[in-house]
Amino acid sequence: MYAAANSPKVIIFTAPSGSGKTTLVRYLLEQLPCLMFSVSATTRARRSYEQDGKDYYFLSPEEFAQKLADNEFLEWEEVYKNKWYGTLKSEVERIHHLNKYCIFDVDVQGALSIKKYYGNDALSVFVKVPNLEVLRQRLMARHTETPENLDTRLQKAAEEIQFASLFDVVIINDELEKAKAEALNLVIQFLETPCEKLCEE
């Protein structure tokens, strides 16, 4: 079995879109079986390669609004116009009941809300690239953005970077392998459990 996740400690990763936070989170999940990904809910359209319940819980705007009215979200945000994202309280409870540590991959405002909720029991990590031109190149390489969407994401990224100092740690994702090692060390230190125990099946 894994090291027991009896404490409410959670791990939060955030970044402007295209900065590589999802790559780092996936790496941590591969290295540390005691972690489990917190699946967010969203009203945005599902992309062809995404699975409901694995990448996101895809909800209609009406379903999202009802859950919001019922106070079922830990955090929520209208990230883009008419595109809502949030973390269901039931998702965090599900992970804790499995005796694992919850790791979040969320937008900046959502990350700040979760950090405020958990306080010192949360490690909040902001991932950024060296500059916005690097971010532009990474977003263009996805081949999923229209020129208008690209400009919107870059403008939002410039705004989000201003919040970096509010997080516990900032990782500069310039060299991926270096960023992976830094993220792994940070999480192990935060959970205060020897690496070999965290990696045990």
ChimeraX attribute file (.defattr): number of C-alpha atoms within 10 A of each C-alpha:
attribute: neighborCount
match mode: 1-to-1
recipient: residues
	/A:1	11
	/A:2	16
	/A:3	20
	/A:4	14
	/A:5	19
	/A:6	11
	/A:7	12
	/A:8	13
	/A:9	19
	/A:10	28
	/A:11	25
	/A:12	25
	/A:13	24
	/A:14	28
	/A:15	26
	/A:16	24
	/A:17	21
	/A:18	23
	/A:19	25
	/A:20	21
	/A:21	24
	/A:22	18
	/A:23	12
	/A:24	23
	/A:25	24
	/A:26	14
	/A:27	15
	/A:28	21
	/A:29	15
	/A:30	13
	/A:31	15
	/A:32	21
	/A:33	18
	/A:34	23
	/A:35	24
	/A:36	24
	/A:37	21
	/A:38	24
	/A:39	22
	/A:40	22
	/A:41	23
	/A:42	23
	/A:43	21
	/A:44	16
	/A:45	11
	/A:46	15
	/A:47	9
	/A:48	6
	/A:49	6
	/A:50	12
	/A:51	12
	/A:52	12
	/A:53	11
	/A:54	12
	/A:55	16
	/A:56	20
	/A:57	19
	/A:58	21
	/A:59	19
	/A:60	15
	/A:61	14
	/A:62	10
	/A:63	12
	/A:64	21
	/A:65	14
	/A:66	12
	/A:67	13
	/A:68	16
	/A:69	10
	/A:70	9
	/A:71	12
	/A:72	17
	/A:73	19
	/A:74	17
	/A:75	21
	/A:76	24
	/A:77	16
	/A:78	14
	/A:79	16
	/A:80	12
	/A:81	6
	/A:82	10
	/A:83	13
	/A:84	19
	/A:85	26
	/A:86	25
	/A:87	24
	/A:88	21
	/A:89	13
	/A:90	12
	/A:91	19
	/A:92	22
	/A:93	12
	/A:94	13
	/A:95	18
	/A:96	19
	/A:97	12
	/A:98	12
	/A:99	19
	/A:100	24
	/A:101	27
	/A:102	24
	/A:103	23
	/A:104	24
	/A:105	22
	/A:106	26
	/A:107	21
	/A:108	23
	/A:109	17
	/A:110	23
	/A:111	24
	/A:112	18
	/A:113	15
	/A:114	21
	/A:115	21
	/A:116	12
	/A:117	13
	/A:118	13
	/A:119	13
	/A:120	12
	/A:121	16
	/A:122	21
	/A:123	21
	/A:124	23
	/A:125	24
	/A:126	26
	/A:127	26
	/A:128	25
	/A:129	20
	/A:130	11
	/A:131	11
	/A:132	16
	/A:133	11
	/A:134	14
	/A:135	21
	/A:136	16
	/A:137	11
	/A:138	16
	/A:139	19
	/A:140	15
	/A:141	11
	/A:142	9
	/A:143	8
	/A:144	11
	/A:145	14
	/A:146	10
	/A:147	10
	/A:148	8
	/A:149	12
	/A:150	15
	/A:151	13
	/A:152	13
	/A:153	20
	/A:154	19
	/A:155	13
	/A:156	15
	/A:157	20
	/A:158	13
	/A:159	11
	/A:160	19
	/A:161	17
	/A:162	9
	/A:163	14
	/A:164	18
	/A:165	10
	/A:166	13
	/A:167	19
	/A:168	14
	/A:169	16
	/A:170	18
	/A:171	18
	/A:172	18
	/A:173	19
	/A:174	15
	/A:175	9
	/A:176	13
	/A:177	11
	/A:178	12
	/A:179	17
	/A:180	20
	/A:181	13
	/A:182	15
	/A:183	21
	/A:184	19
	/A:185	11
	/A:186	15
	/A:187	19
	/A:188	14
	/A:189	11
	/A:190	15
	/A:191	20
	/A:192	10
	/A:193	13
	/A:194	11
	/A:195	17
	/A:196	11
	/A:197	15
	/A:198	20
	/A:199	16
	/A:200	13
	/A:201	11
